[in-house]
Amino acid sequence: MTLNILKNSRDCDKFVVRFPSGMRDKISGAAEKGHRSMNSDIIHRLSRSMAAESATPQVNESNVLSPVEMSLLKGYREMSGNRREALLQLLGED
């Protein structure tokens, strides 16, 4: 991932962030270990986080079960304990 580095900081968007107590020191320490400024370290971490988030497939962003999923869940709940265990073993979830 390549970040466009602007030569003039006036060209950058600015955003004020309020850190919880102690977080500024943690960020400062992490930036120092990475040989970065705090600003560069925060941008680096946010960029990695956002890239990872967009690379992760979102199966069902609305958290609502489809009709097929509802039917499967209903069938599973209606199974006896032994049949549930057998199904989970078959699926490798034991």
PDB file of N, CA, C and O in Angstrom:
ATOM      1  N   MET A   1       0.843  -1.161   0.000  1.00  0.00           N
ATOM      2  CA  MET A   1       0.000   0.000   0.000  1.00  0.00           C
ATOM      3  C   MET A   1       0.893   1.229   0.000  1.00  0.00           C
ATOM      4  O   MET A   1       1.806   1.330   0.819  1.00  0.00           O
ATOM      5  N   THR A   2       0.647   2.147  -0.890  1.00  0.00           N
ATOM      6  CA  THR A   2       1.439   3.356  -0.992  1.00  0.00           C
ATOM      7  C   THR A   2       0.594   4.541  -0.579  1.00  0.00           C
ATOM      8  O   THR A   2      -0.536   4.708  -1.038  1.00  0.00           O
ATOM      9  N   LEU A   3       1.156   5.366   0.299  1.00  0.00           N
ATOM     10  CA  LEU A   3       0.473   6.585   0.706  1.00  0.00           C
ATOM     11  C   LEU A   3       1.031   7.739  -0.084  1.00  0.00           C
ATOM     12  O   LEU A   3       2.243   7.834  -0.281  1.00  0.00           O
ATOM     13  N   ASN A   4       0.161   8.617  -0.538  1.00  0.00           N
ATOM     14  CA  ASN A   4       0.632   9.821  -1.202  1.00  0.00           C
ATOM     15  C   ASN A   4       1.084  10.797  -0.130  1.00  0.00           C
ATOM     16  O   ASN A   4       0.288  11.253   0.690  1.00  0.00           O
ATOM     17  N   ILE A   5       2.360  11.108  -0.147  1.00  0.00           N
ATOM     18  CA  ILE A   5       2.909  12.024   0.841  1.00  0.00           C
ATOM     19  C   ILE A   5       2.931  13.412   0.227  1.00  0.00           C
ATOM     20  O   ILE A   5       3.544  13.628  -0.819  1.00  0.00           O
ATOM     21  N   LEU A   6       2.268  14.344   0.873  1.00  0.00           N
ATOM     22  CA  LEU A   6       2.197  15.704   0.373  1.00  0.00           C
ATOM     23  C   LEU A   6       3.380  16.493   0.921  1.00  0.00           C
ATOM     24  O   LEU A   6       3.773  16.320   2.074  1.00  0.00           O
ATOM     25  N   LYS A   7       3.937  17.352   0.092  1.00  0.00           N
ATOM     26  CA  LYS A   7       5.097  18.132   0.499  1.00  0.00           C
ATOM     27  C   LYS A   7       4.715  19.258   1.458  1.00  0.00           C
ATOM     28  O   LYS A   7       5.542  19.706   2.252  1.00  0.00           O
ATOM     29  N   ASN A   8       3.476  19.710   1.387  1.00  0.00           N
ATOM     30  CA  ASN A   8       3.050  20.822   2.208  1.00  0.00           C
ATOM     31  C   ASN A   8       1.913  20.358   3.118  1.00  0.00           C
ATOM     32  O   ASN A   8       0.866  19.926   2.635  1.00  0.00           O
ATOM     33  N   SER A   9       2.115  20.444   4.417  1.00  0.00           N
ATOM     34  CA  SER A   9       1.095  19.955   5.346  1.00  0.00           C
ATOM     35  C   SER A   9      -0.200  20.753   5.255  1.00  0.00           C
ATOM     36  O   SER A   9      -1.242  20.286   5.715  1.00  0.00           O
ATOM     37  N   ARG A  10      -0.155  21.943   4.673  1.00  0.00           N
ATOM     38  CA  ARG A  10      -1.366  22.738   4.501  1.00  0.00           C
ATOM     39  C   ARG A  10      -2.323  22.085   3.509  1.00  0.00           C
ATOM     40  O   ARG A  10      -3.516  22.389   3.501  1.00  0.00           O
ATOM     41  N   ASP A  11      -1.798  21.183   2.666  1.00  0.00           N
ATOM     42  CA  ASP A  11      -2.632  20.484   1.692  1.00  0.00           C
ATOM     43  C   ASP A  11      -3.372  19.293   2.305  1.00  0.00           C
ATOM     44  O   ASP A  11      -4.229  18.695   1.654  1.00  0.00           O
ATOM     45  N   CYS A  12      -3.053  18.952   3.529  1.00  0.00           N
ATOM     46  CA  CYS A  12      -3.640  17.781   4.187  1.00  0.00           C
ATOM     47  C   CYS A  12      -4.913  18.167   4.937  1.00  0.00           C
ATOM     48  O   CYS A  12      -5.054  19.295   5.410  1.00  0.00           O
ATOM     49  N   ASP A  13      -5.832  17.217   5.035  1.00  0.00           N
ATOM     50  CA  ASP A  13      -7.000  17.407   5.890  1.00  0.00           C
ATOM     51  C   ASP A  13      -6.553  17.313   7.338  1.00  0.00           C
ATOM     52  O   ASP A  13      -5.639  16.558   7.668  1.00  0.00           O
ATOM     53  N   LYS A  14      -7.196  18.078   8.188  1.00  0.00           N
ATOM     54  CA  LYS A  14      -6.871  18.045   9.616  1.00  0.00           C
ATOM     55  C   LYS A  14      -8.095  17.578  10.386  1.00  0.00           C
ATOM     56  O   LYS A  14      -9.234  17.878  10.026  1.00  0.00           O
ATOM     57  N   PHE A  15      -7.830  16.828  11.466  1.00  0.00           N
ATOM     58  CA  PHE A  15      -8.909  16.291  12.283  1.00  0.00           C
ATOM     59  C   PHE A  15      -8.403  16.194  13.724  1.00  0.00           C
ATOM     60  O   PHE A  15      -7.359  15.593  13.975  1.00  0.00           O
ATOM     61  N   VAL A  16      -9.123  16.771  14.647  1.00  0.00           N
ATOM     62  CA  VAL A  16      -8.741  16.727  16.058  1.00  0.00           C
ATOM     63  C   VAL A  16      -9.304  15.453  16.682  1.00  0.00           C
ATOM     64  O   VAL A  16     -10.481  15.136  16.513  1.00  0.00           O
ATOM     65  N   VAL A  17      -8.460  14.734  17.398  1.00  0.00           N
ATOM     66  CA  VAL A  17      -8.872  13.494  18.048  1.00  0.00           C
ATOM     67  C   VAL A  17      -8.627  13.630  19.550  1.00  0.00           C
ATOM     68  O   VAL A  17      -7.571  14.102  19.973  1.00  0.00           O
ATOM     69  N   ARG A  18      -9.587  13.221  20.336  1.00  0.00           N
ATOM     70  CA  ARG A  18      -9.431  13.196  21.796  1.00  0.00           C
ATOM     71  C   ARG A  18      -9.104  11.769  22.209  1.00  0.00           C
ATOM     72  O   ARG A  18      -9.924  10.867  22.040  1.00  0.00           O
ATOM     73  N   PHE A  19      -7.908  11.563  22.750  1.00  0.00           N
ATOM     74  CA  PHE A  19      -7.482  10.241  23.168  1.00  0.00           C
ATOM     75  C   PHE A  19      -7.888   9.978  24.610  1.00  0.00           C
ATOM     76  O   PHE A  19      -7.873  10.887  25.440  1.00  0.00           O
ATOM     77  N   PRO A  20      -8.247   8.746  24.906  1.00  0.00           N
ATOM     78  CA  PRO A  20      -8.483   8.401  26.314  1.00  0.00           C
ATOM     79  C   PRO A  20      -7.167   8.514  27.085  1.00  0.00           C
ATOM     80  O   PRO A  20      -6.082   8.482  26.504  1.00  0.00           O
ATOM     81  N   SER A  21      -7.287   8.643  28.369  1.00  0.00           N
ATOM     82  CA  SER A  21      -6.117   8.798  29.228  1.00  0.00           C
ATOM     83  C   SER A  21      -5.094   7.681  28.982  1.00  0.00           C
ATOM     84  O   SER A  21      -5.439   6.500  28.998  1.00  0.00           O
ATOM     85  N   GLY A  22      -3.858   8.061  28.759  1.00  0.00           N
ATOM     86  CA  GLY A  22      -2.773   7.095  28.583  1.00  0.00           C
ATOM     87  C   GLY A  22      -2.514   6.673  27.141  1.00  0.00           C
ATOM     88  O   GLY A  22      -1.450   6.132  26.836  1.00  0.00           O
ATOM     89  N   MET A  23      -3.477   6.914  26.249  1.00  0.00           N
ATOM     90  CA  MET A  23      -3.299   6.455  24.872  1.00  0.00           C
ATOM     91  C   MET A  23      -2.233   7.259  24.141  1.00  0.00           C
ATOM     92  O   MET A  23      -1.497   6.703  23.325  1.00  0.00           O
ATOM     93  N   ARG A  24      -2.135   8.549  24.415  1.00  0.00           N
ATOM     94  CA  ARG A  24      -1.138   9.370  23.740  1.00  0.00           C
ATOM     95  C   ARG A  24       0.261   8.831  24.017  1.00  0.00           C
ATOM     96  O   ARG A  24       1.094   8.768  23.112  1.00  0.00           O
ATOM     97  N   ASP A  25       0.519   8.446  25.248  1.00  0.00           N
ATOM     98  CA  ASP A  25       1.830   7.886  25.592  1.00  0.00           C
ATOM     99  C   ASP A  25       2.087   6.570  24.869  1.00  0.00           C
ATOM    100  O   ASP A  25       3.207   6.314  24.426  1.00  0.00           O
ATOM    101  N   LYS A  26       1.062   5.737  24.746  1.00  0.00           N
ATOM    102  CA  LYS A  26       1.212   4.470  24.031  1.00  0.00           C
ATOM    103  C   LYS A  26       1.526   4.712  22.558  1.00  0.00           C
ATOM    104  O   LYS A  26       2.394   4.055  21.981  1.00  0.00           O
ATOM    105  N   ILE A  27       0.815   5.656  21.960  1.00  0.00           N
ATOM    106  CA  ILE A  27       1.047   5.976  20.551  1.00  0.00           C
ATOM    107  C   ILE A  27       2.454   6.542  20.376  1.00  0.00           C
ATOM    108  O   ILE A  27       3.159   6.189  19.431  1.00  0.00           O
ATOM    109  N   SER A  28       2.850   7.409  21.279  1.00  0.00           N
ATOM    110  CA  SER A  28       4.183   7.997  21.214  1.00  0.00           C
ATOM    111  C   SER A  28       5.260   6.914  21.292  1.00  0.00           C
ATOM    112  O   SER A  28       6.224   6.932  20.526  1.00  0.00           O
ATOM    113  N   GLY A  29       5.089   5.978  22.219  1.00  0.00           N
ATOM    114  CA  GLY A  29       6.054   4.884  22.360  1.00  0.00           C
ATOM    115  C   GLY A  29       6.104   3.998  21.134  1.00  0.00           C
ATOM    116  O   GLY A  29       7.184   3.607  20.690  1.00  0.00           O
ATOM    117  N   ALA A  30       4.939   3.677  20.580  1.00  0.00           N
ATOM    118  CA  ALA A  30       4.886   2.830  19.387  1.00  0.00           C
ATOM    119  C   ALA A  30       5.507   3.541  18.196  1.00  0.00           C
ATOM    120  O   ALA A  30       6.211   2.920  17.400  1.00  0.00           O
ATOM    121  N   ALA A  31       5.254   4.836  18.066  1.00  0.00           N
ATOM    122  CA  ALA A  31       5.820   5.614  16.964  1.00  0.00           C
ATOM    123  C   ALA A  31       7.339   5.663  17.073  1.00  0.00           C
ATOM    124  O   ALA A  31       8.053   5.539  16.078  1.00  0.00           O
ATOM    125  N   GLU A  32       7.812   5.845  18.287  1.00  0.00           N
ATOM    126  CA  GLU A  32       9.262   5.889  18.507  1.00  0.00           C
ATOM    127  C   GLU A  32       9.914   4.556  18.129  1.00  0.00           C
ATOM    128  O   GLU A  32      10.970   4.541  17.496  1.00  0.00           O
ATOM    129  N   LYS A  33       9.293   3.445  18.513  1.00  0.00           N
ATOM    130  CA  LYS A  33       9.827   2.119  18.158  1.00  0.00           C
ATOM    131  C   LYS A  33       9.856   1.922  16.643  1.00  0.00           C
ATOM    132  O   LYS A  33      10.770   1.289  16.114  1.00  0.00           O
ATOM    133  N   GLY A  34       8.865   2.457  15.953  1.00  0.00           N
ATOM    134  CA  GLY A  34       8.777   2.321  14.503  1.00  0.00           C
ATOM    135  C   GLY A  34       9.541   3.394  13.748  1.00  0.00           C
ATOM    136  O   GLY A  34       9.503   3.444  12.519  1.00  0.00           O
ATOM    137  N   HIS A  35      10.242   4.259  14.492  1.00  0.00           N
ATOM    138  CA  HIS A  35      11.009   5.352  13.892  1.00  0.00           C
ATOM    139  C   HIS A  35      10.127   6.242  13.019  1.00  0.00           C
ATOM    140  O   HIS A  35      10.499   6.628  11.912  1.00  0.00           O
ATOM    141  N   ARG A  36       8.953   6.550  13.551  1.00  0.00           N
ATOM    142  CA  ARG A  36       8.002   7.419  12.860  1.00  0.00           C
ATOM    143  C   ARG A  36       7.580   8.541  13.799  1.00  0.00           C
ATOM    144  O   ARG A  36       7.786   8.474  15.011  1.00  0.00           O
ATOM    145  N   SER A  37       6.991   9.565  13.213  1.00  0.00           N
ATOM    146  CA  SER A  37       6.340  10.584  14.038  1.00  0.00           C
ATOM    147  C   SER A  37       5.013   9.985  14.507  1.00  0.00           C
ATOM    148  O   SER A  37       4.548   8.986  13.957  1.00  0.00           O
ATOM    149  N   MET A  38       4.417  10.590  15.509  1.00  0.00           N
ATOM    150  CA  MET A  38       3.119  10.095  15.970  1.00  0.00           C
ATOM    151  C   MET A  38       2.106  10.180  14.839  1.00  0.00           C
ATOM    152  O   MET A  38       1.322   9.253  14.637  1.00  0.00           O
ATOM    153  N   ASN A  39       2.117  11.276  14.108  1.00  0.00           N
ATOM    154  CA  ASN A  39       1.176  11.451  13.009  1.00  0.00           C
ATOM    155  C   ASN A  39       1.357  10.352  11.960  1.00  0.00           C
ATOM    156  O   ASN A  39       0.382   9.747  11.516  1.00  0.00           O
ATOM    157  N   SER A  40       2.605  10.098  11.567  1.00  0.00           N
ATOM    158  CA  SER A  40       2.871   9.058  10.560  1.00  0.00           C
ATOM    159  C   SER A  40       2.456   7.681  11.063  1.00  0.00           C
ATOM    160  O   SER A  40       1.921   6.874  10.304  1.00  0.00           O
ATOM    161  N   ASP A  41       2.703   7.414  12.343  1.00  0.00           N
ATOM    162  CA  ASP A  41       2.346   6.107  12.894  1.00  0.00           C
ATOM    163  C   ASP A  41       0.828   5.922  12.922  1.00  0.00           C
ATOM    164  O   ASP A  41       0.324   4.846  12.599  1.00  0.00           O
ATOM    165  N   ILE A  42       0.111   6.964  13.304  1.00  0.00           N
ATOM    166  CA  ILE A  42      -1.355   6.893  13.336  1.00  0.00           C
ATOM    167  C   ILE A  42      -1.896   6.671  11.919  1.00  0.00           C
ATOM    168  O   ILE A  42      -2.781   5.838  11.720  1.00  0.00           O
ATOM    169  N   ILE A  43      -1.376   7.405  10.943  1.00  0.00           N
ATOM    170  CA  ILE A  43      -1.818   7.239   9.558  1.00  0.00           C
ATOM    171  C   ILE A  43      -1.500   5.828   9.061  1.00  0.00           C
ATOM    172  O   ILE A  43      -2.329   5.197   8.406  1.00  0.00           O
ATOM    173  N   HIS A  44      -0.308   5.339   9.371  1.00  0.00           N
ATOM    174  CA  HIS A  44       0.088   3.986   8.971  1.00  0.00           C
ATOM    175  C   HIS A  44      -0.864   2.943   9.552  1.00  0.00           C
ATOM    176  O   HIS A  44      -1.330   2.052   8.842  1.00  0.00           O
ATOM    177  N   ARG A  45      -1.149   3.062  10.846  1.00  0.00           N
ATOM    178  CA  ARG A  45      -2.029   2.092  11.512  1.00  0.00           C
ATOM    179  C   ARG A  45      -3.463   2.166  10.974  1.00  0.00           C
ATOM    180  O   ARG A  45      -4.096   1.132  10.762  1.00  0.00           O
ATOM    181  N   LEU A  46      -3.968   3.361  10.757  1.00  0.00           N
ATOM    182  CA  LEU A  46      -5.312   3.496  10.209  1.00  0.00           C
ATOM    183  C   LEU A  46      -5.382   2.934   8.793  1.00  0.00           C
ATOM    184  O   LEU A  46      -6.358   2.273   8.437  1.00  0.00           O
ATOM    185  N   SER A  47      -4.365   3.188   7.990  1.00  0.00           N
ATOM    186  CA  SER A  47      -4.337   2.671   6.621  1.00  0.00           C
ATOM    187  C   SER A  47      -4.339   1.150   6.603  1.00  0.00           C
ATOM    188  O   SER A  47      -5.070   0.534   5.827  1.00  0.00           O
ATOM    189  N   ARG A  48      -3.509   0.536   7.469  1.00  0.00           N
ATOM    190  CA  ARG A  48      -3.470  -0.939   7.538  1.00  0.00           C
ATOM    191  C   ARG A  48      -4.800  -1.493   8.005  1.00  0.00           C
ATOM    192  O   ARG A  48      -5.290  -2.481   7.459  1.00  0.00           O
ATOM    193  N   SER A  49      -5.382  -0.871   9.000  1.00  0.00           N
ATOM    194  CA  SER A  49      -6.667  -1.328   9.532  1.00  0.00           C
ATOM    195  C   SER A  49      -7.757  -1.248   8.477  1.00  0.00           C
ATOM    196  O   SER A  49      -8.550  -2.177   8.326  1.00  0.00           O
ATOM    197  N   MET A  50      -7.798  -0.155   7.755  1.00  0.00           N
ATOM    198  CA  MET A  50      -8.832   0.020   6.736  1.00  0.00           C
ATOM    199  C   MET A  50      -8.620  -0.926   5.563  1.00  0.00           C
ATOM    200  O   MET A  50      -9.588  -1.429   4.992  1.00  0.00           O
ATOM    201  N   ALA A  51      -7.364  -1.173   5.198  1.00  0.00           N
ATOM    202  CA  ALA A  51      -7.080  -2.115   4.107  1.00  0.00           C
ATOM    203  C   ALA A  51      -7.494  -3.527   4.510  1.00  0.00           C
ATOM    204  O   ALA A  51      -8.076  -4.256   3.708  1.00  0.00           O
ATOM    205  N   ALA A  52      -7.197  -3.913   5.746  1.00  0.00           N
ATOM    206  CA  ALA A  52      -7.570  -5.252   6.228  1.00  0.00           C
ATOM    207  C   ALA A  52      -9.084  -5.391   6.289  1.00  0.00           C
ATOM    208  O   ALA A  52      -9.632  -6.440   5.951  1.00  0.00           O
ATOM    209  N   GLU A  53      -9.746  -4.345   6.714  1.00  0.00           N
ATOM    210  CA  GLU A  53     -11.204  -4.367   6.815  1.00  0.00           C
ATOM    211  C   GLU A  53     -11.857  -4.519   5.446  1.00  0.00           C
ATOM    212  O   GLU A  53     -12.829  -5.260   5.296  1.00  0.00           O
ATOM    213  N   SER A  54     -11.328  -3.822   4.455  1.00  0.00           N
ATOM    214  CA  SER A  54     -11.917  -3.914   3.120  1.00  0.00           C
ATOM    215  C   SER A  54     -11.568  -5.233   2.446  1.00  0.00           C
ATOM    216  O   SER A  54     -12.275  -5.662   1.535  1.00  0.00           O
ATOM    217  N   ALA A  55     -10.483  -5.887   2.878  1.00  0.00           N
ATOM    218  CA  ALA A  55     -10.090  -7.175   2.298  1.00  0.00           C
ATOM    219  C   ALA A  55     -10.871  -8.335   2.904  1.00  0.00           C
ATOM    220  O   ALA A  55     -10.933  -9.417   2.319  1.00  0.00           O
ATOM    221  N   THR A  56     -11.470  -8.116   4.077  1.00  0.00           N
ATOM    222  CA  THR A  56     -12.233  -9.155   4.755  1.00  0.00           C
ATOM    223  C   THR A  56     -13.628  -9.223   4.156  1.00  0.00           C
ATOM    224  O   THR A  56     -14.366  -8.239   4.200  1.00  0.00           O
ATOM    225  N   PRO A  57     -14.000 -10.368   3.598  1.00  0.00           N
ATOM    226  CA  PRO A  57     -15.342 -10.466   3.023  1.00  0.00           C
ATOM    227  C   PRO A  57     -16.409 -10.357   4.111  1.00  0.00           C
ATOM    228  O   PRO A  57     -16.322 -11.007   5.153  1.00  0.00           O
ATOM    229  N   GLN A  58     -17.388  -9.547   3.855  1.00  0.00           N
ATOM    230  CA  GLN A  58     -18.504  -9.386   4.782  1.00  0.00           C
ATOM    231  C   GLN A  58     -19.645 -10.261   4.294  1.00  0.00           C
ATOM    232  O   GLN A  58     -20.303  -9.940   3.305  1.00  0.00           O
ATOM    233  N   VAL A  59     -19.878 -11.376   4.993  1.00  0.00           N
ATOM    234  CA  VAL A  59     -20.876 -12.334   4.562  1.00  0.00           C
ATOM    235  C   VAL A  59     -22.264 -11.733   4.596  1.00  0.00           C
ATOM    236  O   VAL A  59     -23.022 -11.849   3.633  1.00  0.00           O
ATOM    237  N   ASN A  60     -22.591 -11.107   5.679  1.00  0.00           N
ATOM    238  CA  ASN A  60     -23.931 -10.559   5.814  1.00  0.00           C
ATOM    239  C   ASN A  60     -23.841  -9.303   6.674  1.00  0.00           C
ATOM    240  O   ASN A  60     -24.000  -9.369   7.892  1.00  0.00           O
ATOM    241  N   GLU A  61     -23.590  -8.178   6.051  1.00  0.00           N
ATOM    242  CA  GLU A  61     -23.349  -6.945   6.781  1.00  0.00           C
ATOM    243  C   GLU A  61     -24.538  -6.488   7.604  1.00  0.00           C
ATOM    244  O   GLU A  61     -24.363  -5.782   8.597  1.00  0.00           O
ATOM    245  N   SER A  62     -25.736  -6.873   7.215  1.00  0.00           N
ATOM    246  CA  SER A  62     -26.917  -6.400   7.934  1.00  0.00           C
ATOM    247  C   SER A  62     -27.217  -7.236   9.180  1.00  0.00           C
ATOM    248  O   SER A  62     -28.098  -6.885   9.965  1.00  0.00           O
ATOM    249  N   ASN A  63     -26.488  -8.339   9.363  1.00  0.00           N
ATOM    250  CA  ASN A  63     -26.705  -9.234  10.499  1.00  0.00           C
ATOM    251  C   ASN A  63     -28.127  -9.792  10.541  1.00  0.00           C
ATOM    252  O   ASN A  63     -28.636 -10.117  11.614  1.00  0.00           O
ATOM    253  N   VAL A  64     -28.758  -9.902   9.391  1.00  0.00           N
ATOM    254  CA  VAL A  64     -30.086 -10.479   9.280  1.00  0.00           C
ATOM    255  C   VAL A  64     -29.947 -11.803   8.546  1.00  0.00           C
ATOM    256  O   VAL A  64     -29.298 -11.881   7.502  1.00  0.00           O
ATOM    257  N   LEU A  65     -30.563 -12.845   9.098  1.00  0.00           N
ATOM    258  CA  LEU A  65     -30.486 -14.155   8.460  1.00  0.00           C
ATOM    259  C   LEU A  65     -31.390 -14.207   7.234  1.00  0.00           C
ATOM    260  O   LEU A  65     -32.502 -13.679   7.231  1.00  0.00           O
ATOM    261  N   SER A  66     -30.879 -14.857   6.196  1.00  0.00           N
ATOM    262  CA  SER A  66     -31.686 -15.055   4.993  1.00  0.00           C
ATOM    263  C   SER A  66     -32.740 -16.116   5.294  1.00  0.00           C
ATOM    264  O   SER A  66     -32.631 -16.816   6.301  1.00  0.00           O
ATOM    265  N   PRO A  67     -33.754 -16.250   4.448  1.00  0.00           N
ATOM    266  CA  PRO A  67     -34.764 -17.299   4.653  1.00  0.00           C
ATOM    267  C   PRO A  67     -34.142 -18.702   4.708  1.00  0.00           C
ATOM    268  O   PRO A  67     -34.578 -19.535   5.502  1.00  0.00           O
ATOM    269  N   VAL A  68     -33.140 -18.967   3.883  1.00  0.00           N
ATOM    270  CA  VAL A  68     -32.481 -20.282   3.899  1.00  0.00           C
ATOM    271  C   VAL A  68     -31.768 -20.488   5.238  1.00  0.00           C
ATOM    272  O   VAL A  68     -31.855 -21.563   5.831  1.00  0.00           O
ATOM    273  N   GLU A  69     -31.062 -19.451   5.711  1.00  0.00           N
ATOM    274  CA  GLU A  69     -30.372 -19.549   6.996  1.00  0.00           C
ATOM    275  C   GLU A  69     -31.366 -19.760   8.136  1.00  0.00           C
ATOM    276  O   GLU A  69     -31.110 -20.541   9.053  1.00  0.00           O
ATOM    277  N   MET A  70     -32.494 -19.067   8.077  1.00  0.00           N
ATOM    278  CA  MET A  70     -33.528 -19.239   9.099  1.00  0.00           C
ATOM    279  C   MET A  70     -34.053 -20.670   9.102  1.00  0.00           C
ATOM    280  O   MET A  70     -34.265 -21.257  10.163  1.00  0.00           O
ATOM    281  N   SER A  71     -34.261 -21.225   7.916  1.00  0.00           N
ATOM    282  CA  SER A  71     -34.753 -22.591   7.798  1.00  0.00           C
ATOM    283  C   SER A  71     -33.751 -23.582   8.369  1.00  0.00           C
ATOM    284  O   SER A  71     -34.128 -24.516   9.077  1.00  0.00           O
ATOM    285  N   LEU A  72     -32.465 -23.376   8.058  1.00  0.00           N
ATOM    286  CA  LEU A  72     -31.419 -24.255   8.593  1.00  0.00           C
ATOM    287  C   LEU A  72     -31.352 -24.167  10.118  1.00  0.00           C
ATOM    288  O   LEU A  72     -31.235 -25.185  10.801  1.00  0.00           O
ATOM    289  N   LEU A  73     -31.427 -22.954  10.641  1.00  0.00           N
ATOM    290  CA  LEU A  73     -31.386 -22.759  12.086  1.00  0.00           C
ATOM    291  C   LEU A  73     -32.576 -23.425  12.758  1.00  0.00           C
ATOM    292  O   LEU A  73     -32.429 -24.080  13.790  1.00  0.00           O
ATOM    293  N   LYS A  74     -33.744 -23.260  12.177  1.00  0.00           N
ATOM    294  CA  LYS A  74     -34.958 -23.877  12.725  1.00  0.00           C
ATOM    295  C   LYS A  74     -34.816 -25.402  12.748  1.00  0.00           C
ATOM    296  O   LYS A  74     -35.135 -26.054  13.743  1.00  0.00           O
ATOM    297  N   GLY A  75     -34.329 -25.959  11.628  1.00  0.00           N
ATOM    298  CA  GLY A  75     -34.126 -27.407  11.562  1.00  0.00           C
ATOM    299  C   GLY A  75     -33.120 -27.887  12.588  1.00  0.00           C
ATOM    300  O   GLY A  75     -33.313 -28.931  13.212  1.00  0.00           O
ATOM    301  N   TYR A  76     -32.051 -27.136  12.766  1.00  0.00           N
ATOM    302  CA  TYR A  76     -31.031 -27.506  13.753  1.00  0.00           C
ATOM    303  C   TYR A  76     -31.607 -27.483  15.168  1.00  0.00           C
ATOM    304  O   TYR A  76     -31.358 -28.390  15.962  1.00  0.00           O
ATOM    305  N   ARG A  77     -32.369 -26.454  15.469  1.00  0.00           N
ATOM    306  CA  ARG A  77     -32.946 -26.331  16.807  1.00  0.00           C
ATOM    307  C   ARG A  77     -33.960 -27.439  17.102  1.00  0.00           C
ATOM    308  O   ARG A  77     -34.163 -27.814  18.257  1.00  0.00           O
ATOM    309  N   GLU A  78     -34.590 -27.955  16.054  1.00  0.00           N
ATOM    310  CA  GLU A  78     -35.586 -29.011  16.248  1.00  0.00           C
ATOM    311  C   GLU A  78     -34.958 -30.403  16.357  1.00  0.00           C
ATOM    312  O   GLU A  78     -35.647 -31.359  16.709  1.00  0.00           O
ATOM    313  N   MET A  79     -33.674 -30.530  16.062  1.00  0.00           N
ATOM    314  CA  MET A  79     -32.999 -31.831  16.133  1.00  0.00           C
ATOM    315  C   MET A  79     -32.801 -32.259  17.583  1.00  0.00           C
ATOM    316  O   MET A  79     -32.703 -31.433  18.490  1.00  0.00           O
ATOM    317  N   SER A  80     -32.745 -33.568  17.772  1.00  0.00           N
ATOM    318  CA  SER A  80     -32.410 -34.082  19.100  1.00  0.00           C
ATOM    319  C   SER A  80     -30.930 -33.808  19.365  1.00  0.00           C
ATOM    320  O   SER A  80     -30.167 -33.516  18.444  1.00  0.00           O
ATOM    321  N   GLY A  81     -30.544 -33.906  20.611  1.00  0.00           N
ATOM    322  CA  GLY A  81     -29.153 -33.673  21.002  1.00  0.00           C
ATOM    323  C   GLY A  81     -28.175 -34.579  20.264  1.00  0.00           C
ATOM    324  O   GLY A  81     -27.110 -34.135  19.838  1.00  0.00           O
ATOM    325  N   ASN A  82     -28.543 -35.863  20.114  1.00  0.00           N
ATOM    326  CA  ASN A  82     -27.662 -36.808  19.430  1.00  0.00           C
ATOM    327  C   ASN A  82     -27.474 -36.429  17.958  1.00  0.00           C
ATOM    328  O   ASN A  82     -26.368 -36.521  17.424  1.00  0.00           O
ATOM    329  N   ARG A  83     -28.549 -36.006  17.314  1.00  0.00           N
ATOM    330  CA  ARG A  83     -28.460 -35.628  15.894  1.00  0.00           C
ATOM    331  C   ARG A  83     -27.642 -34.346  15.728  1.00  0.00           C
ATOM    332  O   ARG A  83     -26.892 -34.200  14.763  1.00  0.00           O
ATOM    333  N   ARG A  84     -27.794 -33.419  16.679  1.00  0.00           N
ATOM    334  CA  ARG A  84     -26.980 -32.200  16.628  1.00  0.00           C
ATOM    335  C   ARG A  84     -25.500 -32.541  16.733  1.00  0.00           C
ATOM    336  O   ARG A  84     -24.678 -32.045  15.963  1.00  0.00           O
ATOM    337  N   GLU A  85     -25.176 -33.395  17.700  1.00  0.00           N
ATOM    338  CA  GLU A  85     -23.775 -33.806  17.882  1.00  0.00           C
ATOM    339  C   GLU A  85     -23.240 -34.489  16.633  1.00  0.00           C
ATOM    340  O   GLU A  85     -22.111 -34.226  16.217  1.00  0.00           O
ATOM    341  N   ALA A  86     -24.035 -35.359  16.033  1.00  0.00           N
ATOM    342  CA  ALA A  86     -23.610 -36.063  14.819  1.00  0.00           C
ATOM    343  C   ALA A  86     -23.381 -35.077  13.675  1.00  0.00           C
ATOM    344  O   ALA A  86     -22.415 -35.207  12.924  1.00  0.00           O
ATOM    345  N   LEU A  87     -24.260 -34.102  13.547  1.00  0.00           N
ATOM    346  CA  LEU A  87     -24.116 -33.104  12.495  1.00  0.00           C
ATOM    347  C   LEU A  87     -22.849 -32.276  12.713  1.00  0.00           C
ATOM    348  O   LEU A  87     -22.098 -32.028  11.770  1.00  0.00           O
ATOM    349  N   LEU A  88     -22.617 -31.857  13.936  1.00  0.00           N
ATOM    350  CA  LEU A  88     -21.425 -31.067  14.232  1.00  0.00           C
ATOM    351  C   LEU A  88     -20.153 -31.863  13.990  1.00  0.00           C
ATOM    352  O   LEU A  88     -19.164 -31.311  13.508  1.00  0.00           O
ATOM    353  N   GLN A  89     -20.163 -33.162  14.320  1.00  0.00           N
ATOM    354  CA  GLN A  89     -19.000 -34.004  14.046  1.00  0.00           C
ATOM    355  C   GLN A  89     -18.796 -34.139  12.545  1.00  0.00           C
ATOM    356  O   GLN A  89     -17.660 -34.098  12.071  1.00  0.00           O
ATOM    357  N   LEU A  90     -19.851 -34.295  11.810  1.00  0.00           N
ATOM    358  CA  LEU A  90     -19.775 -34.403  10.358  1.00  0.00           C
ATOM    359  C   LEU A  90     -19.189 -33.116   9.749  1.00  0.00           C
ATOM    360  O   LEU A  90     -18.419 -33.162   8.790  1.00  0.00           O
ATOM    361  N   LEU A  91     -19.566 -31.994  10.320  1.00  0.00           N
ATOM    362  CA  LEU A  91     -19.067 -30.702   9.832  1.00  0.00           C
ATOM    363  C   LEU A  91     -17.682 -30.362  10.395  1.00  0.00           C
ATOM    364  O   LEU A  91     -17.076 -29.368   9.997  1.00  0.00           O
ATOM    365  N   GLY A  92     -17.189 -31.184  11.315  1.00  0.00           N
ATOM    366  CA  GLY A  92     -15.872 -30.939  11.885  1.00  0.00           C
ATOM    367  C   GLY A  92     -15.859 -29.879  12.960  1.00  0.00           C
ATOM    368  O   GLY A  92     -14.833 -29.232  13.174  1.00  0.00           O
ATOM    369  N   GLU A  93     -16.958 -29.688  13.632  1.00  0.00           N
ATOM    370  CA  GLU A  93     -17.088 -28.665  14.668  1.00  0.00           C
ATOM    371  C   GLU A  93     -17.047 -29.255  16.076  1.00  0.00           C
ATOM    372  O   GLU A  93     -17.509 -28.610  17.016  1.00  0.00           O
ATOM    373  N   ASP A  94     -16.518 -30.435  16.243  1.00  0.00           N
ATOM    374  CA  ASP A  94     -16.535 -31.046  17.580  1.00  0.00           C
ATOM    375  C   ASP A  94     -15.432 -30.565  18.458  1.00  0.00           C
ATOM    376  O   ASP A  94     -15.326 -30.994  19.607  1.00  0.00           O
TER     377      ASP A  94
END
